[in-house]
Amino acid sequence: MPNSPAIDDYLKTVYAHTEWQDAPITPSVLAAKLGIAPSSVTEMVKKLSAQGLVAHEPYRAVRLTPEGERRALEMVRRHRLIETWLVEEHGYTWDEVHEEAEVLEHAISDRLLEKIDERLGRPRFDPHGDPIPDAAGLVGTRESFVLLGEAPVGHAGRILRVSDRDPGLLRVIEQAGIAVGQEVRVTGTGVEIAGAAVDLPAAVADVIWLSA
């Protein structure tokens, strides 16, 4: 099946939507995430279904087939390895890498991607805490997690993941001294790190995941 950046972007978006929560993705949500007209998404979903990459019934959720998931994981691996490479080797900050990786993931060869993976020491997670599939498309077991906004006051856990969907929020989080891997305790207005209170804007509650 020939490579198509548009198809790959659709499959990657469907996969990522349910990676950290259980609600399936509908065509309208897919359209919003991709910034594309719903009618265009409807047509593309029909094509993906005809190619055996997604399963979809009208007015129902879009789900990846095994072949669709395999192809999605290939693109997820590319994207997250490139983000990691840009941060670790080229001095990018974690709020700068997403759009750059969106371009490069379609351009670099498999050989270069393997060299990047080897150079980085085969990392398991990208700068935002998202797991990087290995070359066989396997994703390591993820520990139980809870969204910051759903964690009770007093909950203590490690920051597992920070969503990269809003670069502005990433900068706010970084300026607050918060990073993936830190141990925190949930307070009414943010978190405590080593006993020091860190107040956070309300929007941050929906973009940080903690160990359960």
N, C-alpha and C positions, 0 to 999 in steps of 0.2 A: 504494500500500500504506500503510495508516494507521500513524502513529507509535505505538510501544509502548516505554516505558522498559525493560521486561523483555527484550524482543527485542533492543533496542539494547545492553543490558548483556551479553547472551550473545554477540552478534556481536563486540563490542569485546574481550571476554575471549578469544575464540578467536583473533582477530587478534593481540593482544598476546602471547599465549603463544609464538608462533613468530617474533616480531619479532627477538629477539636470540639465538635458538638454533633448531636444526633439528627437534627431536623434535615430532611432531604431538600434538595434544591429544586425549585420550580422554574419554568421558563421565564416568568416575570422577574424572579430574583436573579436568575442568570443574566438577563438583559441589563438589570441595574448594575450588577457587578462588572460587566463588560463595557457598560456605557454605550449599548447598542439598542436600536429600536426593537421592541418585542416582536414585530413581524419578521425582522431579519433573523432573530433567534429561533423563531418557529421554523423557518425554512432550513436553517442550519441543523437544528435538532432532527428534522426529518432526514437530512442527508446522513447525519451521524448514525441514526438508527438503521438506515438502509445499508450502511457499511459495517454494521455489527459492532459499533463502538459504544452505543448507549441503548438502553431500553426505556421506552417512553410511550405512554398512552395519552391521548388528548386530555388536557386539564389536570394531568397528574405530574408527579415528580419525575425528574430526569435522573437516571441511575447508570453508572458505568457498567458495561459488560466486562468479563475478564480481560478481553483484548483491549478494551478502552482503558481499563485500569492500568494494564501493563504499559500502554503508551503514555498515559498521564504520569506515571511514576518516572518514566524516562525524562520527561520534561521537568518534573519537580526536582529530580536529581541534578539536572543541568542548572536550573535556576538557583538552587540553594548552594551548590558548590561554587558557582560564579560569585554569589554574594559573599561567601566566606573568603574566597580568593581576593576579592576587591578590598575587603576590610583588612585581611591579614598581610597581604603583599603590596597593596597599592595605597594604603592610607585613607581609604574611604571611611566615613562614619556610617553607622547602621541605618540612619535615615536617608542616606544617599544612594544605597545600592539597588533598591528594588527596580527602579525604572531602567537603570543601566543593565541589570541582569535580564530584563524583559527583552532587550535588544540583542544582547550577546548570546543568549541561550539558543537562538535560532541560527547563529553565525559560526560558532566554533565547531571544529571537527570532534569526532569521538576520540581520536588519538590525543588531541590537546586536552580534552576533558579528563582523560585518564591520567595524563601528565600532571594536571592541576590537582587531581585527587591524591596522587602519589606524593607530590610536593608538599601538600598540606598535612600529610600523615593520615589520610583516610578519615577525615573528621566525621563524627556521627551527627552533629547538629550545626545549623547555620548560626549567624550572629544573633538571630531573634529567638533561638531555642527550638526552631522547627527541625524535626529529624530529616537527615539526608539519606534517601534510599541508597543501597549499595549498587554495584554494577549489575547484579542479578535482579534488581527491583525489590529487594527485601528491606523492610523497615524494622528496626529493632523494637523490642517491646517497650511501650511507654508506660511509665508509672501512673498511678491514679492522680487525677488533677481536679482542681476546682477554680472557677473563674473568681477573680478578686471580688467582684461585686456580689457574688453569691456566698462568699466565705463569711462565717460568723465573726463578730468582734472577738478578739483573743486567739483566733486561729493562727497557728505558727506553721510556716511551710517555706519551701524554697521556690524562688521564682523559676518556673520552667520555661515560660514562653511569653514574649511580648509581640503582639500583632504588628505587622509592618504596614498596615493599610493607611495610616495617617502619619506622614513624616513629621508634622508639627507636634503631635503627641509624643513621638519618639524623642524629639529634642527636649520636650518638657520632662519626660521620664529620665533622660540622661542627665539633665541639669539638676534633677533632684537627687542624683547619686545612686540611682537604682539600675541594676544590671541583672542579666540572666545568671542564675546560680546563687544569688544572694539569699540568705535566710532572713525572713521578715516575720513580723507579727502584725495582724490586722487590727487597726484601730477604727474609731468611728469616722475619721476624716482622712485616712490614708493608711500608712504602715509605720511600724517602728523597725529601725535597723540598728542592731547592737544597743538597744535601749533609747536611741534618739528618734524622736517623732519626725515623720516626713509627711506633711500635708500634701494632698494631691487633688487636682481637679476631678470633678465627678466623672468625666468621660473616661478617665483612666481605668475605672472599675470594669469596663467592658473590653479591655485590651491586654490585661495581665492575667496569666494563669499560674496558679501555685500548686505545689504538691499537696495532695489531699491529706 
